[in-house]
């Protein structure tokens, strides 16, 4: 399909830079298969669920994937920034770096914490002295050493770190910052509020470099009410990569190469979801990441199977959904794979009309924005 079919104009003032408080007070546009759109709020989700339904959430946790430091080449040094996008093994990451063009294979990079440090960071530094390379006991931040191992065709950099495994994870968490999406980071710096605002209440499995943002709307109180009405909650994991923010540059969807992300559904969760559906319940995905995990794991017959692998599933109009009946999701970027996904779920014309309505009625877009509750078009 032509990519320009998924383009639309979005006023800049519709991009949310902070979430609403409380989280479940965000607006929610309900998009049924036919009939009128409904303007509600996330707390009203209770009105659209039924006992026996299964709510599927992504329990990935966002890591401090944005790092700052210096490139060292002999006696020369220069400032660099990196956003980790994909873990390759215990000691290597792929990263987007600035300025990437000036880096050469073999360059040494020393990442350090700059600016004010939170109490959590301060308390972590002494414990990291034994694992973080060159950690001094003075006013300078500890530093983490890496070397440029390779440069990719799309400008991505492969970094080989001096640390590996849990020691590397701890150093990244202590020295890095929350990796806000580019449409927020370009307008303000990350701060202490983002440490909680950009994590879901489900966050447990560390590994994402972007939040599964539909989950940001949930509060413990809302979850308790949902479970009290007989709706079951099920955890899957998909470690969201930075590719989720990228617009499709190709002119046709067939020419687009989808980024890969690790996803997992355990056997107990798969069995519980199949049991819920066979009992007449619906599977409601909280976010496109939960949906992509479900659809990656589903058989042709619609059975959810255990799954633990990298997925590059690319859902465009014409896709036959196997395991997902409803979707709660935020409002997405024009020409993005996620807008294509919701168009596949609801129908292109229906979804375009919903976005026109959302823009005209002041809905807030993207990661910290409002939500939409979508019904699958073919049901």
C-alpha positions as CSV (number, residue, x, y, z in Angstrom):
1,X,0.0,0.0,0.0
2,X,1.1,3.6,-0.6
3,X,2.5,5.1,2.6
4,X,1.0,8.5,1.9
5,X,-2.4,7.0,2.5
6,X,-1.5,7.1,6.2
7,X,-0.4,10.7,6.3
8,X,-2.2,13.5,8.2
9,X,-1.6,17.0,9.5
10,X,-1.2,17.3,13.3
11,X,-0.9,20.7,14.9
12,X,2.1,20.9,17.2
13,X,0.1,22.0,20.2
14,X,-1.7,18.6,20.2
15,X,1.6,16.8,21.2
16,X,1.4,16.2,25.0
17,X,4.6,17.0,26.9
18,X,3.3,15.8,30.3
19,X,0.6,13.2,31.2
20,X,-2.6,14.3,32.9
21,X,-3.1,13.6,36.6
22,X,-4.5,11.2,37.7
23,X,-3.4,8.8,34.9
24,X,-6.8,7.3,34.4
25,X,-8.3,10.8,33.9
26,X,-7.0,11.0,30.4
27,X,-9.6,11.3,27.6
28,X,-10.6,8.1,25.7
29,X,-12.1,8.1,22.3
30,X,-14.2,5.0,21.8
31,X,-14.3,3.7,18.2
32,X,-16.9,1.0,17.6
33,X,-17.1,-0.8,14.2
34,X,-20.0,1.5,13.2
35,X,-22.1,4.3,14.5
36,X,-21.0,7.4,16.5
37,X,-17.7,7.9,18.1
38,X,-17.8,8.3,21.9
39,X,-15.9,10.9,24.0
40,X,-15.1,9.3,27.3
41,X,-12.2,9.1,29.8
42,X,-10.0,6.1,30.7
43,X,-11.8,5.4,33.9
44,X,-14.9,4.7,31.8
45,X,-13.1,1.6,30.4
46,X,-15.1,-0.3,33.1
47,X,-18.3,0.4,31.1
48,X,-16.9,-1.4,28.0
49,X,-15.5,-4.5,29.7
50,X,-17.5,-7.7,30.6
51,X,-16.9,-10.4,33.2
52,X,-14.8,-13.1,31.6
53,X,-12.8,-10.7,29.4
54,X,-9.0,-10.9,29.4
55,X,-6.9,-7.7,29.6
56,X,-3.4,-8.2,28.3
57,X,-0.7,-5.8,29.4
58,X,3.0,-5.4,28.6
59,X,5.2,-5.6,31.7
60,X,8.4,-4.4,30.1
61,X,10.4,-1.7,32.1
62,X,12.1,1.2,30.4
63,X,15.8,1.4,31.2
64,X,18.0,4.6,31.3
65,X,19.0,4.2,27.7
66,X,20.2,7.7,27.0
67,X,23.9,8.2,27.8
68,X,26.2,11.2,27.5
69,X,30.0,11.2,27.5
70,X,33.1,11.9,25.5
71,X,34.8,10.3,22.5
72,X,38.5,9.7,23.2
73,X,40.9,9.5,20.3
74,X,44.5,9.9,21.4
75,X,44.8,13.3,23.1
76,X,41.6,14.6,21.5
77,X,38.1,14.3,23.0
78,X,34.6,15.5,22.0
79,X,31.2,15.3,23.5
80,X,28.8,12.5,22.3
81,X,25.3,11.3,23.1
82,X,23.9,7.8,22.7
83,X,20.5,6.2,22.8
84,X,20.7,2.4,23.2
85,X,18.2,0.7,20.9
86,X,19.0,-3.0,20.9
87,X,21.0,-5.3,23.2
88,X,23.1,-7.7,21.1
89,X,24.6,-9.8,23.9
90,X,25.9,-9.4,27.5
91,X,28.3,-6.6,26.6
92,X,27.2,-5.1,23.3
93,X,24.5,-2.7,22.3
94,X,23.4,-1.1,19.1
95,X,22.9,2.6,19.6
96,X,21.9,5.8,17.8
97,X,24.7,8.4,18.4
98,X,25.3,12.0,17.9
99,X,27.5,12.9,16.0
100,X,27.6,9.5,14.5
101,X,29.4,10.5,11.3
102,X,32.5,11.6,13.2
103,X,32.9,8.3,15.0
104,X,35.3,5.7,13.6
105,X,35.7,2.0,14.5
106,X,38.0,1.7,17.5
107,X,37.1,5.0,19.1
108,X,36.8,4.9,22.9
109,X,33.7,6.3,24.5
110,X,33.5,7.3,28.2
111,X,30.0,7.8,29.3
112,X,29.4,9.7,32.6
113,X,26.6,11.2,34.5
114,X,26.4,15.0,34.0
115,X,24.4,17.7,35.7
116,X,22.5,17.2,38.9
117,X,22.1,13.6,40.2
118,X,19.0,12.3,41.9
119,X,19.3,10.7,45.4
120,X,18.9,7.3,43.8
121,X,21.8,7.9,41.5
122,X,24.0,9.3,44.3
123,X,23.3,6.2,46.4
124,X,24.1,3.9,43.5
125,X,27.5,5.3,42.6
126,X,29.4,4.0,45.7
127,X,28.0,0.5,45.1
128,X,29.1,0.6,41.5
129,X,32.8,1.5,42.2
130,X,33.7,-2.2,42.0
131,X,32.0,-2.6,38.6
132,X,32.1,0.7,36.7
133,X,35.3,1.3,34.8
134,X,37.4,4.3,36.1
135,X,34.9,5.2,38.9
136,X,36.7,7.9,40.8
137,X,36.0,9.0,44.4
138,X,35.8,12.7,43.8
139,X,33.3,15.2,42.4
140,X,33.3,13.8,38.9
141,X,30.7,11.1,38.0
142,X,31.7,7.5,37.5
143,X,32.4,6.7,33.8
144,X,31.5,3.7,31.7
145,X,33.9,2.7,28.9
146,X,32.8,1.4,25.5
147,X,34.5,1.1,22.1
148,X,33.0,1.6,18.6
149,X,32.9,-1.9,17.1
150,X,30.9,-1.3,13.9
151,X,28.8,1.3,12.0
152,X,25.6,0.3,10.3
153,X,24.2,1.4,7.0
154,X,21.4,3.4,8.7
155,X,23.9,5.2,11.0
156,X,23.5,3.0,14.0
157,X,26.6,2.3,16.0
158,X,27.6,-1.0,17.7
159,X,29.2,-0.4,21.1
160,X,31.2,-3.0,22.9
161,X,31.3,-2.2,26.7
162,X,34.0,-2.9,29.2
163,X,31.4,-4.4,31.5
164,X,28.8,-7.1,30.8
165,X,25.7,-8.7,32.2
166,X,24.3,-7.4,35.5
167,X,27.3,-5.1,36.0
168,X,26.6,-3.3,32.7
169,X,22.9,-3.1,33.5
170,X,23.7,-1.5,36.8
171,X,26.1,1.0,35.3
172,X,23.6,2.0,32.6
173,X,20.9,2.5,35.2
174,X,23.1,4.7,37.3
175,X,24.7,6.8,34.6
176,X,21.9,7.0,32.0
177,X,18.7,9.0,31.7
178,X,15.1,8.2,30.8
179,X,15.0,8.1,27.0
180,X,12.0,10.4,26.3
181,X,10.6,10.2,22.7
182,X,12.1,12.7,20.2
183,X,8.9,14.7,20.0
184,X,9.1,15.3,23.7
185,X,12.9,15.4,24.2
186,X,13.2,18.0,21.4
187,X,11.1,20.4,23.5
188,X,12.2,19.8,27.0
189,X,14.8,17.8,29.0
190,X,13.9,14.6,31.0
191,X,13.5,15.3,34.7
192,X,12.6,13.5,38.0
193,X,8.9,13.4,37.1
194,X,9.6,11.3,34.1
195,X,11.2,8.6,36.3
196,X,7.7,7.7,37.3
197,X,5.6,9.3,34.5
198,X,7.3,7.2,31.8
199,X,6.9,3.8,33.6
200,X,3.7,1.9,33.7
201,X,2.4,0.5,37.0
202,X,3.0,-3.0,35.5
203,X,6.7,-2.3,34.7
204,X,8.8,-5.3,35.9
205,X,11.0,-6.8,33.1
206,X,13.9,-4.3,32.3
207,X,14.8,-4.0,28.7
208,X,12.7,-1.4,26.9
209,X,14.1,1.8,25.5
210,X,10.5,3.3,25.1
211,X,7.4,2.9,27.2
212,X,4.4,0.8,26.2
213,X,2.4,4.0,26.4
214,X,-1.2,2.7,26.6
215,X,-0.3,1.2,29.9
216,X,0.6,4.6,31.3
217,X,-3.1,5.3,31.8
218,X,-3.6,2.7,34.5
219,X,-3.7,3.2,38.2
220,X,-3.8,0.6,41.0
221,X,-7.3,1.7,41.8
222,X,-8.5,1.2,38.3
223,X,-6.9,-2.2,38.0
224,X,-8.5,-3.3,41.3
225,X,-12.0,-2.3,40.0
226,X,-11.3,-4.1,36.7
227,X,-10.4,-7.3,38.4
228,X,-13.3,-7.0,40.9
229,X,-15.7,-7.1,38.0
230,X,-14.4,-10.4,36.8
231,X,-11.9,-9.3,34.1
232,X,-8.6,-11.1,34.3
233,X,-5.2,-9.5,33.9
234,X,-2.5,-11.2,31.9
235,X,1.2,-10.2,31.5
236,X,3.2,-10.5,28.3
237,X,6.6,-8.9,27.6
238,X,7.8,-7.0,24.5
239,X,10.9,-4.9,25.0
240,X,10.0,-1.8,23.0
241,X,12.7,-0.5,20.7
242,X,13.4,3.0,19.4
243,X,12.1,2.0,16.0
244,X,8.6,2.5,17.3
245,X,9.0,6.2,16.8
246,X,10.4,6.1,13.2
247,X,8.2,7.2,10.3
248,X,8.1,4.9,7.3
249,X,10.5,6.4,4.7
250,X,9.6,4.0,1.8
251,X,6.9,5.0,-0.6
252,X,5.2,1.6,-0.3
253,X,4.7,-0.5,2.8
254,X,6.1,-3.5,0.9
255,X,9.5,-1.8,0.9
256,X,9.6,-1.1,4.6
257,X,11.8,-3.2,6.8
258,X,10.3,-3.6,10.2
259,X,12.5,-3.3,13.3
260,X,12.8,-6.4,15.5
261,X,11.9,-6.6,19.2
262,X,12.0,-9.4,21.8
263,X,8.6,-10.7,22.9
264,X,7.5,-13.4,25.3
265,X,4.3,-15.2,26.4
266,X,4.7,-18.0,28.9
267,X,2.7,-21.3,28.7
268,X,0.4,-20.5,31.6
269,X,-0.6,-17.1,30.1
270,X,-1.2,-18.6,26.7
271,X,-3.4,-21.3,28.3
272,X,-5.4,-18.7,30.4
273,X,-6.0,-16.5,27.3
274,X,-7.3,-19.5,25.3
275,X,-9.5,-20.5,28.1
276,X,-10.9,-17.0,28.4
277,X,-11.7,-16.9,24.7
278,X,-13.3,-20.4,24.6
279,X,-15.5,-19.3,27.5
280,X,-16.9,-16.3,25.5
281,X,-14.5,-13.7,26.8
282,X,-12.7,-11.1,24.7
283,X,-9.0,-10.5,24.6
284,X,-8.3,-6.8,25.0
285,X,-4.7,-5.7,24.3
286,X,-3.4,-2.7,26.2
287,X,-1.2,-1.1,23.6
288,X,0.1,-2.1,20.2
289,X,3.0,-3.8,21.8
290,X,0.7,-6.2,23.6
291,X,-1.2,-6.7,20.4
292,X,1.9,-7.4,18.3
293,X,3.0,-9.9,21.0
294,X,-0.3,-11.7,20.8
295,X,-0.4,-11.8,17.0
296,X,3.2,-13.0,16.8
297,X,2.3,-15.9,19.1
298,X,-1.1,-16.9,17.6
299,X,-1.6,-19.8,15.3
300,X,-3.6,-19.6,12.1
301,X,-6.6,-20.9,14.1
302,X,-6.3,-18.1,16.6
303,X,-4.8,-20.1,19.5
304,X,-2.3,-18.3,21.6
305,X,0.9,-20.3,21.9
306,X,3.9,-19.9,24.2
307,X,6.4,-17.6,22.5
308,X,9.9,-16.3,23.3
309,X,11.6,-14.9,20.2
310,X,12.3,-11.7,18.3
311,X,9.4,-10.5,16.3
312,X,9.3,-8.1,13.3
313,X,5.5,-8.5,12.6
314,X,4.3,-5.6,10.4
315,X,0.5,-5.2,10.5
316,X,-1.1,-3.2,7.7
317,X,-4.6,-3.1,6.3
318,X,-5.6,-6.6,5.0
319,X,-4.0,-8.4,7.9
320,X,-6.3,-11.1,9.4
321,X,-6.2,-10.6,13.2
322,X,-6.1,-13.9,15.1
323,X,-6.0,-13.3,18.8
324,X,-7.0,-9.7,19.6
325,X,-10.6,-8.5,19.9
326,X,-10.2,-5.0,21.2
327,X,-7.3,-2.5,21.6
328,X,-6.6,0.3,24.0
329,X,-4.0,2.5,22.5
330,X,-2.7,6.1,22.3
331,X,-2.8,8.4,19.2
332,X,0.1,7.7,16.8
333,X,2.4,9.5,14.4
334,X,1.5,10.1,10.8
335,X,3.0,7.6,8.4
336,X,4.1,5.4,11.3
337,X,3.8,1.6,11.4
338,X,1.5,2.0,14.5
339,X,-1.0,4.2,12.6
340,X,-1.0,1.6,9.9
341,X,-1.7,-1.1,12.6
342,X,-4.8,0.8,14.0
343,X,-6.0,1.3,10.4
344,X,-5.8,-2.4,9.9
345,X,-7.7,-3.0,13.1
346,X,-10.5,-0.6,12.5
347,X,-10.4,0.1,8.8
348,X,-8.6,3.0,7.1
349,X,-11.6,5.2,6.6
350,X,-12.9,4.6,10.1
351,X,-9.6,5.3,11.7
352,X,-8.9,8.5,9.6
353,X,-12.3,9.8,10.7
354,X,-11.5,9.0,14.3
355,X,-8.2,11.0,14.1
356,X,-10.0,13.9,12.4
357,X,-12.4,13.9,15.3
358,X,-9.6,13.7,17.9
359,X,-7.7,16.6,16.4
360,X,-10.8,18.8,16.1
361,X,-11.8,18.1,19.7
362,X,-8.5,18.7,21.3
363,X,-7.3,15.2,22.1
364,X,-3.7,15.0,23.2
365,X,-1.4,12.9,21.0
366,X,1.6,10.5,21.5
367,X,3.3,9.0,24.5
368,X,1.9,11.3,27.2
369,X,-1.4,11.9,25.4
370,X,-4.9,10.5,25.5
371,X,-6.2,7.1,24.6
372,X,-8.6,5.4,22.1
373,X,-10.5,2.2,22.6
374,X,-10.8,0.4,19.3
375,X,-13.1,-2.5,18.3
376,X,-11.9,-4.9,15.6
377,X,-13.7,-4.1,12.4
378,X,-14.3,-7.7,11.3
379,X,-16.2,-8.6,14.5
